[in-house]
Amino acid sequence: MSRAGFILDLDRCVGCGACVLACRMEKGWSDETPWRRIVPFNLDRVPGGPTWHFSVACHHCEDPACLRACPSGAYERRADGIVVLDGERCLGCRYCEMACPFGAPVFDERSGIMMKCDFCHERVDNGHSPACIAACPVGALIRLTDEDLEATSPASIPGFIDPAGCRPSLRFREPGGNLREKRLEQLRKVLEQ
Amino acid sequence: MEGDRVIRTVCPRNCYCTCGMLVTVREGRIVSIEGDPLNPATDGGVCLKGLSYVERISSPDRILTPLRRRLDGEGFDQIGWEEALDGITAGLKELRERHGPQAALFYEGSGNHGALSSLAEVFWNQYGGPTRAHGDLCWPAGLEASRLTYGDNLHNHPVLTRESRFILLWGHNPAETNVHQMRLILDARQQGASLAVIDPRSTDTTDAADIHLQPRPGTDGALALGIAAILEAEGLIDRSFLESTAVGVDPYLERARAFTPGRVAEITGVGVDEIRALAIRYGETRPALLIAGFGLQRHHQAGQTMRAVALLPALTGNIGVRGGGWQYANLASHGLRPPPLPPVPDRETRSFPTSRLGAALLELDDPPVRGAWFEKANPVSQHPRTDRVREALSRLDLLVVVDQFLTDTARMAHYVLPAKTLFEEEDLVTAYWHPYLQLRQKVLDPPGEVRPETEIWRDLCGRFGFDTHWFDGDRRELLRAMLPEGEGNLLERMESEPVVLKGTGEVAWSNRTFPTRSGKIEFRSEEAAELWGVDPLPSWEPLDEGSASTAAELWPLQLLTCKTRERIHSQFGNLDWIRGVDRPRRLDINPADARSRGLADGDRAVVWNDRGRVVIEVHLDHGLREGVVHVIEGRCREDDPWLNLLTDDGITDMNHGATFYECLVEVGRV
């Protein structure tokens, strides 16, 4: 079985928000505890740079900072790579929140414990896609494949860094068209300046 | 989970996609919604609005009982149906006795599509025929232009977009307003197709484009004629196709030749080289698909503009071709028959163009309109000239609004009646992008005191002593009778899948039979001249309220109020789920236009013209054409701006549309 993770095709994602709502529908989180969100880049369309929508949740890292930081052993990385949080064991100390460089774990004031994207592991175990992937109307958010995992790293997007060395299971796919190359070139130039 | 029920239904919003949906019900509640994989156009997808129904249907803001405005005018009291319908009946009877039936307005919008809506006529025909509105706010000019040109509004099955080699989007932003079409465009692009977009704004759609032209709003007709002239000059016209299928080509080309590249560049503000490059690539690449949105037909010359644009696919021989075509509206699923109704009163219907709602209600006399009934509509937010609409509604003796939420219009009502949602009554829903007719199966009983509109009309008929037998019998049999003759058995199939009506082909016009007057594609249309008093050839003149008009000396900026992915006009923005991904209503303005007015990002600015003024936050948008400002339309939250204080209640040259985008403003510091 291939490792759990997301591929985001930045040329396809139009920032529509269906993934966020599907996640909310599936998991019932509130405004204060989003498991998935869209981080826009250059919505003002400053010339020279591309406009992108980063739909992000937990990256289900190979070496998760949350798991390393957790004093109560509440985190587990399953054999398929899904990083799950056991609410029963969570103390609500929020160390994971501080450790995760991507802001994936969120503190739920009501229950006093952390929450996080669990890759819809119940759905996955029943042969379905995570809710966000199933709902994406443009095919921008898809499940990680071994080829993509091997071929690229998230750092192929300039500006995406992995400061804690977690090795996220997130990839940005190279589409068949020529658009992404054009945009990456634009972005490299902007960053060089 | 065990015990879950999954029911197929369909989203009935006035939207291109008309998604089939699979709804999961657990213990009497809707717990999830997914797209229906059996609809190939939407391909198992819904959008964020479709997903948000899970919240919407049980929103604490939903109206669940009839409401009556308090005598002091502030707020409402919850009342029972008896009291509400007694009061409304007394009011409607008094209007009719004192002034005649036309003293009442019946207005139905498109907020919740379904074939059963027409049962309202059982009441109104027996009432004697109310005052009505005709035309609509959105797309009628383009529909008529398309019909005059090709004889009908049909286009290829959306999935054939994937087979296109060149896609030209004109005044269209499918990334926001037709997201499933965007997927097909991206698929085509991935297989090597080129994408060109004509839009004064930069959008998530233009981000994906190889070519992006940003003409001044209202100059699209000149651009289209200019492109036609370039196609001719470059030998890119498909003469052999036109010879047998079209009439009026030569006079049209003669007209087009007057639109030289230099002149068109001056009119549109787009460079000669850019126009030429687009024309040549469109003409050289086959198959090429031209998709026009509604954006370029929201001004006085809408119909003539759309005729000019609609002819380009014919000129290049892209009609009746897989992967090619002219795509505006596809009414292939619209072959339903009306239900049996009592006869229309034997008198002329009094009617006004819908965009004139406010003015008409203020001006109509003999009899004046003293009462109004609105359903599936929110004119106080969505009609132009909000000032006139508000004044007109505030003068009424009786205002009844049927809605799910307390909209701007409902807040002005004397009586608000709770409306069902799409899940609470079975109905048939047509589409205007894909060819499918779909059954909106009932999922739940209405909550609280909510009744379907059909039940409200039946009850009112009873109170008036009218014949109610039209409502009798099995509702499903009524729907079956509305299907085309011999296709009644489709109904059961529709429980599990979308259907197409007979005679609906995958490729529009593949038989090259065009139901126009001449039986051919009409480059020159005598019918257009007779019906609408326009030039029989497509033509272009500067807009009365455009960038080149004298009014532009006072108000030099063209205001566009475009649609967005998170809402359908004034719907959905009240939901928490939507608010989480919604964007603020800000004034998008090019930094150069902002700088010359001393405005910085985040400033409060006043936007004004001779019709009204609006205060709004400034957002610097580097991708927007200079001379154009933009705010997302659709008012459904208290802090949303009243944009339609600024827009005019004009009427399009054809088919009674509205002129929202013919709107000049000036912007300044507060």
Interface residues (C-beta under 8 A of the other chain):
Chain A: D11 R12 V14 G15 C16 G17 A18 V20 L21 A22 R24 M25 E26 S30 D31 P34 I38 D44 R45 V46 P47 P50 T51 H53 A134 A135 C136 P137 V138 G139 P175 G176 G177 L179
Chain B: S32 I33 E34 G35 T42 G44 G45 V46 C47 L48 L51 S52 V54 A175 E176 V179 H180 M182 R183 L186 D187 R189 Q190 Q191 G192 S202 D204 T205 D207 A208 R565 E566 D576 W577 R579 G580 V581 D601 H619 L620 D621 H622 G623
